[in-house]
C-alpha cells in the first residue's frame, strides 16, 4: 500500500522529528511504500531547524513538493492509497483528501469538533483518553518501535559516546536543574553533559552540546546513567531505555497526561534539594505501553 503521512506542526523540534521518523519507519517495516509530506517543516532559518530538516531528508522519504500551507497541499496532493494525518490540530483536519481509508493519528481537538472530524476520516484517534467512544486511543509513534529496534537504529551511528555521565536535556536548563545534577554528580563522581537551547547562569558544571543530531541525542540518552529532563521526548526515551529518570515538569497539559498515564509521578522532582529515588521501577509504565501498543497496531491496519 502507498501511504502518505501528513505531520501537522508549527516548526521542527526533536519530539516531532522522532514521531515523524518512528511513524515512517514503522509503516515501512510493515511492507508499505511510505512518503512523508514535506509540509510546513522548515519555518525557521536557523542551524537547529536546518539540522533537523536535513535529518528528515536523510532518514525518511519526503515528497518532491514542499508545501507551506493547506491551500498548496489541497491543490496538489501527492498520490496515495491512504493518508495518515499525525498530530493534527482541528483546523488542519478539514483538509479534503481522496480515499476512504484515511486516518487521523493522535489528533488535538475539542470534544465539540469530534463529529466533524469523524465525518472526514475512516478512523480517528488521540494520544489521550477523549472520553468519546468514536475516538480510539493510540500510543505516541515513538513507542511503535521497540527498544531493541531503537538500539539497532542508533548503534549504526559511529559517534563516540562518553561513559558514566549524567545527561540534562531541556529547552531551557534552569539553575535548579544544574544544582540538582551537581548533587548527583558529587554522589556518583560522574560528569554532566547538557543538551539545551538555553542554560541559565554564566558558570555551571557540565559540558554543553549544541545542535546535537537526533540519533546522537538518543545515544546520549541510552548511554546515560541518569537523565534529567523537562522534554516529553526525553521522558519517553528514558522510559524506553530504562534510565534513572528525573523529571522537571513544565506542567503543560500534554506532559501531565504523559506522566500520569505512564505512572511517572514518583519520577517528578518536586523539591530540587530532594533526590528522586532511582529504585522506582517501570513495570506499570510498560504494562500501559504494551496495552496501548496493541490497540495502536490494530488501529493502523488497513
C-alpha positions as CSV (number, residue, x, y, z in Angstrom):
1,X,0.0,0.0,0.0
2,X,1.2,3.5,-0.8
3,X,0.8,5.7,2.3
4,X,1.4,9.5,2.6
5,X,1.9,10.8,6.1
6,X,1.0,14.4,6.9
7,X,2.6,15.7,10.0
8,X,0.8,18.8,11.3
9,X,3.3,21.1,13.0
10,X,4.4,24.6,14.0
11,X,8.0,24.0,13.1
12,X,10.5,21.3,13.9
13,X,11.7,20.1,17.2
14,X,13.3,16.8,18.4
15,X,10.0,15.3,19.6
16,X,8.2,16.0,16.2
17,X,11.2,14.6,14.3
18,X,11.3,11.4,16.4
19,X,7.5,11.0,15.9
20,X,7.8,11.5,12.2
21,X,10.7,9.1,11.8
22,X,9.0,6.5,14.0
23,X,5.8,6.5,12.1
24,X,7.6,6.3,8.7
25,X,9.9,3.5,9.9
26,X,7.1,1.5,11.5
27,X,4.9,1.7,8.4
28,X,7.8,0.9,6.1
29,X,8.6,-2.2,8.2
30,X,5.0,-3.4,7.7
31,X,5.7,-3.6,4.0
32,X,4.2,-0.3,2.9
33,X,5.5,2.2,0.4
34,X,5.7,5.4,2.6
35,X,6.4,9.0,2.0
36,X,6.2,11.9,4.4
37,X,4.5,15.1,3.1
38,X,7.0,17.9,3.2
39,X,4.5,20.2,4.9
40,X,5.5,23.3,6.9
41,X,8.6,21.7,8.3
42,X,11.3,24.4,7.7
43,X,9.8,27.5,9.2
44,X,12.8,28.9,11.0
45,X,16.0,29.8,9.3
46,X,18.5,28.7,12.0
47,X,21.1,26.0,12.3
48,X,19.0,23.7,14.6
49,X,15.9,23.8,12.3
50,X,18.1,23.1,9.2
51,X,19.9,20.3,11.0
52,X,16.5,18.7,12.0
53,X,15.1,19.1,8.5
54,X,18.3,17.6,7.0
55,X,17.9,14.6,9.3
56,X,14.4,14.0,7.8
57,X,15.8,14.4,4.3
58,X,18.4,11.7,5.1
59,X,16.2,9.3,7.1
60,X,12.6,9.4,5.6
61,X,11.3,9.8,2.1
62,X,9.9,13.3,1.7
63,X,7.5,14.3,-1.1
64,X,9.1,16.0,-4.1
65,X,6.9,19.1,-3.5
66,X,7.3,21.3,-0.4
67,X,4.1,22.7,0.9
68,X,3.8,25.8,3.1
69,X,0.1,25.8,3.8
70,X,-3.1,23.8,3.5
71,X,-4.2,25.5,0.2
72,X,-1.0,24.5,-1.6
73,X,-1.5,20.9,-0.3
74,X,-5.1,20.7,-1.4
75,X,-4.2,22.0,-4.9
76,X,-1.6,19.3,-5.5
77,X,-2.0,16.3,-3.2
78,X,0.6,13.5,-3.6
79,X,-0.8,10.3,-4.9
80,X,-1.5,7.7,-2.2
81,X,-3.9,4.8,-1.4
82,X,-4.2,6.1,2.2
83,X,-3.3,9.3,4.1
84,X,-2.3,9.3,7.8
85,X,-2.6,12.7,9.5
86,X,-0.3,12.7,12.5
87,X,-0.5,15.2,15.4
88,X,-3.1,17.3,13.7
89,X,-4.9,20.3,15.0
90,X,-8.6,20.6,14.2
91,X,-8.3,23.4,11.7
92,X,-5.9,21.3,9.6
93,X,-8.1,18.2,9.7
94,X,-10.7,19.8,7.4
95,X,-8.3,19.0,4.6
96,X,-10.0,17.2,1.7
97,X,-8.1,14.1,0.8
98,X,-9.1,11.4,-1.6
99,X,-9.7,7.8,-0.4
100,X,-11.9,6.1,2.2
101,X,-9.1,4.7,4.4
102,X,-7.6,8.0,5.6
103,X,-7.0,8.1,9.4
104,X,-6.1,10.8,11.9
105,X,-3.5,9.6,14.4
106,X,-3.0,11.4,17.7
107,X,-5.2,14.5,16.9
108,X,-5.6,17.5,19.1
109,X,-9.2,18.8,19.3
110,X,-12.1,19.9,21.4
111,X,-14.8,17.3,22.0
112,X,-17.3,19.6,20.2
113,X,-15.4,19.1,17.0
114,X,-15.3,15.3,17.1
115,X,-18.3,14.6,14.9
116,X,-17.0,16.9,12.1
117,X,-13.6,15.2,12.2
118,X,-15.1,11.8,12.2
119,X,-17.0,12.6,9.0
120,X,-13.7,13.4,7.2
121,X,-11.8,10.3,8.3
122,X,-12.2,6.5,8.3
123,X,-10.6,6.3,11.8
124,X,-9.8,9.0,14.4
125,X,-7.6,8.7,17.4
126,X,-5.9,10.7,20.2
127,X,-2.9,10.1,22.4
128,X,-5.0,10.5,25.5
129,X,-8.5,9.4,26.6
130,X,-11.0,11.6,24.9
131,X,-14.0,10.0,26.8
132,X,-15.7,9.6,23.4
133,X,-16.5,6.1,22.1
134,X,-15.9,7.3,18.5
135,X,-12.3,8.1,19.2
136,X,-9.6,5.5,19.6
137,X,-6.7,6.0,21.9
138,X,-3.3,5.3,20.5
139,X,0.3,5.5,21.7
140,X,2.9,8.0,20.7
141,X,4.6,6.8,17.5
142,X,8.0,6.7,19.3
143,X,6.7,3.5,21.0
144,X,5.7,1.8,17.7
145,X,9.4,0.8,17.5
146,X,10.6,-1.5,20.3
147,X,13.6,-0.7,22.4
148,X,15.6,-3.3,20.6
149,X,14.7,-1.7,17.2
150,X,15.8,1.7,18.5
151,X,19.1,0.2,19.7
152,X,19.7,-1.3,16.3
153,X,19.0,2.1,14.6
154,X,21.2,4.2,16.8
155,X,24.0,1.7,17.1
156,X,24.5,2.1,13.3
157,X,25.9,5.5,14.2
158,X,29.7,5.7,14.8
159,X,29.6,8.7,17.1
160,X,31.9,8.2,20.1
161,X,30.0,8.5,23.3
162,X,31.2,9.3,26.9
163,X,30.6,6.8,29.7
164,X,29.4,7.2,33.3
165,X,27.7,10.6,32.9
166,X,24.5,12.5,33.8
167,X,22.5,14.0,30.9
168,X,20.5,17.1,31.3
169,X,18.2,17.6,28.3
170,X,15.9,20.6,28.2
171,X,14.9,23.5,26.1
172,X,15.9,25.8,29.0
173,X,18.2,24.4,31.7
174,X,17.4,26.2,34.9
175,X,19.7,26.8,37.9
176,X,17.6,24.3,39.9
177,X,18.3,21.6,37.3
178,X,22.0,22.4,37.3
179,X,22.1,22.3,41.1
180,X,20.2,19.0,41.2
181,X,22.5,17.4,38.6
182,X,25.6,18.6,40.6
183,X,24.3,16.8,43.7
184,X,24.0,13.5,41.7
185,X,27.4,14.2,40.2
186,X,29.0,14.6,43.6
187,X,27.5,11.4,44.8
188,X,28.4,9.3,41.8
189,X,31.6,11.1,40.6
190,X,30.1,11.4,37.2
191,X,30.4,14.1,34.5
192,X,27.4,16.2,33.4
193,X,26.5,16.7,29.8
194,X,23.9,19.2,28.7
195,X,21.7,19.4,25.6
196,X,19.8,22.6,25.6
197,X,18.9,25.7,23.7
198,X,19.4,27.9,26.8
199,X,21.3,27.5,30.1
200,X,20.6,29.8,33.0
201,X,23.7,31.2,34.6
202,X,27.1,32.0,33.1
203,X,29.0,29.5,35.2
204,X,27.9,25.9,35.5
205,X,29.3,22.5,36.0
206,X,29.0,20.4,32.9
207,X,29.8,20.2,29.1
208,X,27.2,21.8,26.9
209,X,26.5,20.2,23.5
210,X,24.8,22.3,20.8
211,X,22.8,21.3,17.7
212,X,23.1,17.6,18.6
213,X,21.9,15.3,15.8
214,X,18.7,13.3,16.7
215,X,20.4,9.9,16.7
216,X,23.3,11.3,18.7
217,X,20.8,12.6,21.3
218,X,19.3,9.1,21.5
219,X,22.7,7.6,22.1
220,X,23.3,10.2,24.8
221,X,20.0,9.2,26.5
222,X,20.6,5.4,26.1
223,X,24.1,5.5,27.5
224,X,23.5,7.9,30.4
225,X,23.3,6.7,34.0
226,X,20.8,9.4,34.9
227,X,18.6,11.5,32.6
228,X,17.3,14.9,33.9
229,X,14.8,16.4,31.5
230,X,11.8,18.6,31.0
231,X,11.2,17.4,27.4
232,X,8.5,15.0,26.5
233,X,10.7,13.0,24.2
234,X,13.4,12.9,26.9
235,X,10.8,11.3,29.2
236,X,9.6,8.8,26.6
237,X,13.1,7.6,25.6
238,X,14.3,7.5,29.2
239,X,11.4,5.1,30.0
240,X,12.1,3.2,26.8
241,X,15.8,2.7,27.6
242,X,15.1,2.2,31.4
243,X,17.2,5.1,32.6
244,X,17.2,6.7,36.0
245,X,14.8,9.5,35.2
246,X,14.4,12.8,36.9
247,X,11.5,15.0,35.5
248,X,11.5,18.7,35.9
249,X,7.9,19.1,34.8
250,X,6.8,22.0,32.7
251,X,3.2,21.4,33.9
252,X,1.7,21.6,30.4
253,X,-1.3,19.5,29.7
254,X,0.4,17.0,27.4
255,X,3.2,16.4,29.8
256,X,0.9,16.0,32.8
257,X,-1.1,13.4,30.9
258,X,2.2,11.6,29.8
259,X,3.4,11.5,33.5
260,X,0.0,10.2,34.8
261,X,-0.6,7.7,32.0
262,X,2.7,6.0,32.4
263,X,2.7,6.2,36.2
264,X,5.8,8.5,36.4
265,X,4.6,10.8,39.2
266,X,7.3,9.5,41.5
267,X,9.9,10.5,38.9
268,X,9.0,14.2,39.1
269,X,11.3,16.4,41.1
270,X,9.1,18.4,43.4
271,X,11.9,19.8,45.5
272,X,15.3,20.5,43.9
273,X,17.1,19.6,47.1
274,X,15.4,16.2,47.4
275,X,16.6,13.4,45.1
276,X,14.2,11.2,43.2
277,X,14.7,7.6,44.0
278,X,16.5,5.5,41.3
279,X,14.8,2.4,42.6
280,X,11.4,3.3,41.1
281,X,10.6,0.6,38.6
282,X,8.9,0.8,35.2
283,X,6.6,-2.3,35.4
284,X,3.4,-0.2,35.5
285,X,4.7,2.0,32.7
286,X,5.4,-0.9,30.4
287,X,2.1,-2.6,31.1
288,X,0.3,0.6,29.8
289,X,2.7,0.9,26.9
290,X,2.1,-2.7,25.9
291,X,-1.7,-2.2,26.2
292,X,-1.7,0.9,24.1
293,X,0.8,-0.5,21.6
294,X,-1.5,-3.4,20.9
295,X,-4.5,-1.2,20.2
296,X,-2.4,1.2,18.1
297,X,-1.1,-1.6,15.8
298,X,-4.7,-2.6,15.2
299,X,-5.7,1.0,14.5
300,X,-3.1,1.4,11.9
301,X,-4.1,-1.7,9.9
302,X,-5.9,-1.1,6.6
